[in-house]
Amino acid sequence: MQYAFMFIGVFLATAAILTLVHRRSRDEKATLARIDSLISSGEAIADEDPILIELQRKKTWLQALIGETSIARHIALFLDQAAWVLTVDTFLLWCLGAGFAGFVLSWLLAPNPLNEIALFCAFALVPYLLLRFRRAKRLSAFDKALPEAMDIMQRTLKAGLALNEAFKRASEKAREPVGGEFRTVINRMQRGADLRSELIKLAERVPTADLRIFVTAMLVQSDTGGNLPLILERLTDMIRARILLLSEMSAETAQGRLSGVFMALIPVFLMGALRIINPIYMQPLFHDPRGKIMLIYAIASDIVGSFIIHLITTMEV
């Protein structure tokens, strides 16, 4: 029990330190508030605006270190797609803090360099896995809410209103996150952006198959012409049929996916239970060279088996 309290204390202390280090100053808060007011009022913000120049100058040491690397761009894109209000350097520090907590836990329970490195890497990946889960959940919610937004656009166009007004109505009445993404498109168009470029950017921000189909249809219709309400009606029917088919497939493969989760977790819980019940029985696994080889083989087999089960139970439509 004392080890659990020590682990919680170390994790909370790391979180507190990260929060204090990355707490925004009064000037930064005032600058961000000024930018938000400009955006909400519809005023254009030029790249040479003194507000943006001053904000770009204030970079933390980690932001200056990672710069514009591919990892930083990848994490920034995932944070945007998951709607997490975090900077890249803050997220990386959370990963380091979680890894340090795993290192301390291994040092307390099973002091061994191999165990400490393994737990450090495993715990450091936890924030990234949570980010991917949140991103996948938000993209799935977007796909489910997209047909409703397309219905709103279709009815607005049939009423004789323009395409911009259809996007505006959809942004006001559609569920999140579709409403928020459409509001971003409308706000940028009100500041002079082109609809075609904003649709392409929308497809980049939300990389789902259904939205790509919607954006492609809109772009083709703008180039070649056609009955846009009819196109949206057929697209809505097709997307709803696709969502229904995905739901049926998910229900059919639920047992296999749950079996894969249990198969992956049973060895971990069994090892932890034996470690608590009879620690001496588990010592050769961590201290004997042959035990270390068996442990590495077991971990690798567990990962490979989970990956194969994931491939078997995952289907694309």
C-alpha positions as CSV (number, residue, x, y, z in Angstrom):
1,M,0.0,0.0,0.0
2,Q,2.8,2.4,0.8
3,Y,4.3,1.8,-2.7
4,A,0.9,2.8,-4.2
5,F,0.9,6.0,-2.2
6,M,4.4,6.8,-3.1
7,F,3.6,6.3,-6.8
8,I,0.6,8.6,-6.6
9,G,2.6,11.2,-4.8
10,V,5.4,11.2,-7.4
11,F,2.9,11.4,-10.2
12,L,1.0,14.3,-8.6
13,A,4.3,16.1,-7.8
14,T,5.4,15.8,-11.4
15,A,2.0,17.1,-12.6
16,A,2.2,20.0,-10.3
17,I,5.7,20.9,-11.5
18,L,4.6,20.7,-15.1
19,T,1.6,22.9,-14.4
20,L,3.7,25.5,-12.7
21,V,6.4,25.5,-15.4
22,H,3.9,26.0,-18.2
23,R,1.5,28.4,-16.5
24,R,0.9,31.3,-18.9
25,S,2.0,34.7,-17.7
26,R,-0.3,37.7,-17.5
27,D,1.1,39.1,-20.8
28,E,0.6,35.9,-22.6
29,K,-3.0,35.6,-21.4
30,A,-3.7,39.2,-22.5
31,T,-2.2,38.5,-25.9
32,L,-4.3,35.4,-26.5
33,A,-7.4,37.2,-25.3
34,R,-6.7,40.0,-27.8
35,I,-6.3,37.5,-30.7
36,D,-9.6,35.8,-29.7
37,S,-11.4,39.1,-29.7
38,L,-10.0,39.9,-33.2
39,I,-11.1,36.5,-34.5
40,S,-14.5,36.8,-33.0
41,S,-15.0,40.3,-34.4
42,G,-14.0,39.1,-37.9
43,E,-11.0,41.4,-38.3
44,A,-8.1,40.1,-40.4
45,I,-4.9,39.3,-38.6
46,A,-1.8,39.8,-40.8
47,D,1.3,37.7,-40.4
48,E,3.3,40.9,-39.6
49,D,0.9,41.9,-36.9
50,P,2.8,42.9,-33.7
51,I,0.6,40.7,-31.6
52,L,1.6,37.6,-33.5
53,I,5.3,38.6,-33.7
54,E,5.4,39.1,-29.9
55,L,3.7,35.8,-29.3
56,Q,6.0,33.9,-31.6
57,R,9.1,35.3,-29.8
58,K,8.0,33.9,-26.4
59,K,9.0,30.2,-26.8
60,T,9.8,27.8,-24.1
61,W,13.2,26.0,-24.1
62,L,11.5,22.8,-25.2
63,Q,9.7,24.6,-28.1
64,A,13.0,26.0,-29.3
65,L,14.6,22.5,-29.0
66,I,12.0,20.5,-31.0
67,G,11.3,23.3,-33.4
68,E,9.4,22.2,-36.6
69,T,10.4,18.5,-36.5
70,S,8.2,15.9,-38.0
71,I,7.4,14.5,-34.5
72,A,6.3,18.0,-33.3
73,R,4.1,18.4,-36.4
74,H,2.6,14.9,-35.9
75,I,1.8,15.5,-32.2
76,A,0.4,19.0,-33.0
77,L,-1.9,17.5,-35.7
78,F,-3.1,14.8,-33.3
79,L,-3.7,17.4,-30.5
80,D,-5.8,19.5,-32.9
81,Q,-7.8,16.5,-34.2
82,A,-8.4,15.3,-30.6
83,A,-9.4,18.9,-29.5
84,W,-6.9,18.8,-26.7
85,V,-6.0,22.3,-25.5
86,L,-2.3,21.5,-25.0
87,T,0.9,22.7,-26.6
88,V,3.4,20.1,-28.0
89,D,6.0,20.8,-25.4
90,T,3.5,20.4,-22.6
91,F,2.4,17.1,-24.0
92,L,6.0,15.9,-24.3
93,L,6.6,16.9,-20.7
94,W,3.6,14.9,-19.6
95,C,5.0,11.9,-21.4
96,L,8.3,12.4,-19.6
97,G,6.6,12.8,-16.3
98,A,4.6,9.6,-16.8
99,G,7.8,7.7,-17.8
100,F,9.5,9.0,-14.7
101,A,6.6,7.7,-12.6
102,G,7.0,4.3,-14.2
103,F,10.8,4.4,-13.5
104,V,10.2,5.1,-9.9
105,L,7.5,2.4,-9.6
106,S,9.9,-0.2,-11.1
107,W,12.7,1.0,-8.8
108,L,10.5,0.5,-5.8
109,L,9.0,-2.8,-6.7
110,A,11.5,-4.6,-8.9
111,P,14.9,-2.7,-9.0
112,N,16.5,-3.8,-12.2
113,P,17.8,-1.7,-15.1
114,L,15.8,-3.7,-17.6
115,N,12.6,-3.4,-15.7
116,E,13.2,0.3,-15.1
117,I,13.8,1.1,-18.8
118,A,10.8,-1.1,-19.8
119,L,8.4,0.6,-17.4
120,F,9.7,4.0,-18.3
121,C,9.0,3.4,-22.0
122,A,5.6,1.8,-21.2
123,F,4.4,4.6,-19.0
124,A,5.8,7.3,-21.3
125,L,3.5,5.9,-24.1
126,V,0.4,6.2,-21.9
127,P,-0.4,9.9,-22.7
128,Y,0.2,9.2,-26.5
129,L,-2.2,6.2,-26.4
130,L,-4.8,8.3,-24.6
131,L,-4.3,11.0,-27.2
132,R,-4.9,8.5,-30.0
133,F,-8.0,7.1,-28.2
134,R,-9.4,10.6,-27.8
135,R,-8.7,11.4,-31.5
136,A,-10.3,8.2,-32.7
137,K,-13.4,8.8,-30.5
138,R,-13.7,12.4,-31.8
139,L,-13.4,11.3,-35.5
140,S,-16.0,8.6,-34.9
141,A,-18.3,11.2,-33.4
142,F,-17.7,13.4,-36.4
143,D,-18.7,10.6,-38.8
144,K,-21.9,9.9,-36.9
145,A,-22.9,13.6,-36.9
146,L,-22.0,14.3,-40.5
147,P,-25.2,13.0,-42.1
148,E,-27.3,15.2,-39.9
149,A,-25.3,18.3,-41.0
150,M,-25.6,17.3,-44.6
151,D,-29.4,17.0,-44.2
152,I,-29.5,20.5,-42.8
153,M,-27.4,21.8,-45.8
154,Q,-29.7,19.9,-48.2
155,R,-32.9,21.4,-46.8
156,T,-31.3,24.9,-46.8
157,L,-30.3,24.6,-50.4
158,K,-33.8,23.4,-51.4
159,A,-35.2,26.5,-49.7
160,G,-33.3,28.6,-52.3
161,L,-30.5,29.9,-50.0
162,A,-26.8,30.0,-51.0
163,L,-24.1,27.5,-50.2
164,N,-22.5,29.8,-47.6
165,E,-25.8,30.1,-45.8
166,A,-26.1,26.3,-45.9
167,F,-22.8,25.9,-44.2
168,K,-23.7,28.5,-41.6
169,R,-27.0,26.8,-40.8
170,A,-25.2,23.5,-40.5
171,S,-22.6,25.0,-38.2
172,E,-25.3,26.4,-35.9
173,K,-27.6,23.3,-35.7
174,A,-25.3,20.3,-36.2
175,R,-23.9,18.4,-33.3
176,E,-20.3,18.6,-32.2
177,P,-17.7,18.2,-33.5
178,V,-19.2,18.8,-36.9
179,G,-20.7,22.2,-35.8
180,G,-17.3,23.4,-34.5
181,E,-15.4,22.4,-37.7
182,F,-18.0,24.0,-39.9
183,R,-17.9,27.2,-37.8
184,T,-14.2,27.3,-38.4
185,V,-14.8,27.1,-42.2
186,I,-17.5,29.9,-42.0
187,N,-15.2,32.2,-39.8
188,R,-12.3,31.9,-42.2
189,M,-14.6,32.5,-45.2
190,Q,-15.9,35.6,-43.6
191,R,-12.3,36.9,-43.4
192,G,-11.8,36.4,-47.1
193,A,-10.8,32.7,-47.5
194,D,-11.8,30.7,-50.5
195,L,-14.4,27.9,-50.0
196,R,-12.4,25.4,-52.0
197,S,-9.2,25.8,-50.0
198,E,-11.1,25.7,-46.7
199,L,-12.8,22.4,-47.7
200,I,-9.4,20.9,-48.5
201,K,-8.1,22.1,-45.1
202,L,-11.2,20.7,-43.4
203,A,-10.4,17.3,-45.0
204,E,-6.8,17.6,-43.6
205,R,-8.0,18.5,-40.1
206,V,-10.6,15.6,-40.0
207,P,-9.1,12.7,-42.0
208,T,-12.2,10.5,-42.2
209,A,-13.4,8.6,-45.3
210,D,-16.9,10.0,-45.1
211,L,-15.7,13.6,-44.9
212,R,-13.3,13.0,-47.8
213,I,-16.2,11.7,-49.9
214,F,-18.3,14.8,-48.9
215,V,-15.4,17.2,-49.8
216,T,-14.7,15.5,-53.1
217,A,-18.3,15.7,-54.1
218,M,-18.5,19.4,-53.2
219,L,-15.3,20.1,-55.2
220,V,-16.4,18.2,-58.2
221,Q,-19.8,19.8,-58.2
222,S,-18.2,23.3,-58.0
223,D,-16.1,22.5,-61.1
224,T,-18.7,20.6,-63.2
225,G,-22.0,21.8,-61.9
226,G,-25.0,19.7,-61.0
227,N,-27.9,19.4,-58.6
228,L,-26.2,19.9,-55.3
229,P,-29.2,19.0,-53.0
230,L,-29.7,15.7,-54.9
231,I,-26.0,15.0,-54.6
232,L,-26.1,15.6,-50.8
233,E,-29.2,13.5,-50.4
234,R,-27.5,10.5,-52.1
235,L,-24.3,11.0,-50.2
236,T,-26.3,11.1,-46.9
237,D,-28.0,7.8,-47.7
238,M,-24.7,6.2,-48.6
239,I,-22.9,7.4,-45.5
240,R,-25.7,6.3,-43.3
241,A,-25.7,2.8,-44.9
242,R,-21.9,2.7,-44.4
243,I,-22.2,3.6,-40.7
244,L,-24.9,1.0,-40.2
245,L,-22.7,-1.7,-41.9
246,L,-19.8,-0.7,-39.6
247,S,-22.0,-1.0,-36.6
248,E,-23.1,-4.5,-37.6
249,M,-19.5,-5.5,-38.2
250,S,-18.4,-4.1,-34.9
251,A,-21.1,-6.1,-33.1
252,E,-20.1,-9.3,-34.9
253,T,-16.4,-8.9,-34.0
254,A,-17.0,-7.7,-30.4
255,Q,-16.4,-11.2,-28.9
256,G,-13.1,-11.5,-30.8
257,R,-11.8,-8.1,-29.7
258,L,-12.8,-8.7,-26.1
259,S,-11.0,-12.1,-26.2
260,G,-7.9,-10.3,-27.5
261,V,-8.0,-7.8,-24.6
262,F,-8.3,-10.6,-22.0
263,M,-5.6,-12.7,-23.7
264,A,-3.2,-9.7,-23.5
265,L,-4.0,-8.8,-19.9
266,I,-4.2,-12.2,-18.3
267,P,-0.3,-12.7,-18.2
268,V,0.1,-9.2,-16.7
269,F,-2.4,-9.8,-13.9
270,L,-1.1,-13.3,-13.3
271,M,2.5,-12.1,-12.9
272,G,1.4,-9.3,-10.6
273,A,-0.6,-11.7,-8.4
274,L,2.3,-14.1,-8.2
275,R,4.6,-11.2,-7.3
276,I,2.4,-10.3,-4.4
277,I,1.5,-13.8,-3.2
278,N,5.0,-15.4,-3.5
279,P,7.7,-12.9,-4.4
280,I,10.5,-15.6,-4.1
281,Y,8.8,-17.7,-6.8
282,M,9.1,-14.8,-9.3
283,Q,12.7,-13.8,-8.5
284,P,14.3,-16.1,-11.1
285,L,12.3,-14.5,-13.8
286,F,13.9,-11.1,-13.1
287,H,17.4,-12.0,-11.9
288,D,18.3,-15.2,-13.8
289,P,19.5,-14.6,-17.4
290,R,17.3,-17.4,-18.7
291,G,14.3,-15.9,-16.8
292,K,15.0,-12.5,-18.5
293,I,15.0,-14.2,-21.9
294,M,11.7,-15.9,-21.1
295,L,10.2,-12.6,-19.9
296,I,11.3,-10.8,-23.1
297,Y,9.9,-13.6,-25.2
298,A,6.6,-13.5,-23.3
299,I,6.2,-9.7,-23.7
300,A,7.0,-9.9,-27.5
301,S,4.6,-12.8,-28.0
302,D,1.9,-11.0,-26.1
303,I,2.4,-7.9,-28.3
304,V,2.5,-9.9,-31.6
305,G,-0.6,-11.9,-30.6
306,S,-2.6,-8.7,-29.7
307,F,-1.6,-7.2,-33.0
308,I,-2.7,-10.3,-35.0
309,I,-6.1,-10.3,-33.2
310,H,-6.5,-6.6,-33.9
311,L,-5.8,-7.2,-37.6
312,I,-8.3,-10.1,-37.7
313,T,-11.1,-8.2,-36.0
314,T,-10.6,-4.9,-37.8
315,M,-12.3,-4.5,-41.2
316,E,-12.6,-1.5,-43.5
317,V,-15.7,-0.6,-45.5
